[in-house]
Amino acid sequence: MDLIAPVGQQIRDRRQFLRITQGDLAEIAGVSLRSLIDIERGKGNPGIHQLMKILDVLGLKIEISNKG
């Protein structure tokens, strides 16, 4: 199951809602612009620390549920 695509879409939606450019978000979060672009497109394989930096800047969090 591809998990990065829906996460990337939520990151993009929140970034646009906050009117933050990709370049600004990448700089503030301390990640490369290329990585951010790939994440928003549902591509790549971001590390958890990289992802958490981006989510923190945007005020988002990851929740894990046990819906087995």
N, C-alpha and C positions, 0 to 999 in steps of 0.2 A: 504494500500500500504506500502510495506517495504522500508523505506528510508535509513536505516543504511547500507544495503548491498552495494549499489553503493558508498556511502561515504567511507565505510571501504575499498573498493577496490581502490579508489583514494588515500587514505591515505597510503595503502600498496605500491602502484605503486610509489608514490612520495618518500616514505621512501627508497625504494630500489634504485630508481634513484639517490638519494643523498648518497647512500651507508651508511645509518645509521642503526644500529641494532635495533631490537625491544627494547632491554634492555636500550640502550642509549637514544632512543626517549622517552621512558617511564620516565627515570630519568630526562632528560632535561625538559620535559613537566610537570613533577610533578604529574604523574598519575601512577597507579599500572601497572606492566607488564601484569597481568591477564586482566585488563580492556582493555589495548591496543590490546592484542591478540584477545579478544572477539570482539572489534570494527572492527579490520581488517577482521575477519571472518564473519562479518555481524550479529553478535549475541549481546546479552546484550542490555542495555538501557542506553547509556551514557547521562549524564547531559550536558546541553549546555555549561557550564563553562569548563567542562572536555574536551569536543570536541573542543572548541575554543582554549584551551591551546595547544592541539596537532596540530591543523591547523596552529596556529601562528608559532610554531617551524618549520613547513614544508613550510611556505610561502604560504599557501593556504587560501581560504576564502569561505564562504558560500554565495551564491547569491539566493535571493528569487525573483521569477518572477511571474507575474500574467498572466499565459497562460490558462485562463479559457475557 
